[in-house]
């Protein structure tokens, strides 16, 4: 069996230290976070993924949220 040499990519992945820095500040919001916040504003509880499975209910909810954002 061949030994891993320090110059090989796999060796660097397994043993090496990551380069660079993490971004400062709080993590960016994900789409899922925005959906959950909008549902909380509407007072709609439950699992949003389950709700999204019903196309008609999901479309009605999205239209309702879109109307909230327009002043």
FENQUI-V994905 format. One record per run of one state. SS is the DSSP state (~ for helix, > for strand, _ for the rest). FROM is the first residue (numbers start at 0). TO is the last residue. If there is no record, write none. Layout:
ss: [SS:SS]
from: [FROM:FROM]
to: [TO:TO]
This chain:
ss: [_:~:_:~:_:~:_:~:_]
from: [0:8:15:30:42:47:52:54:69]
to: [7:14:29:41:46:51:53:68:70]
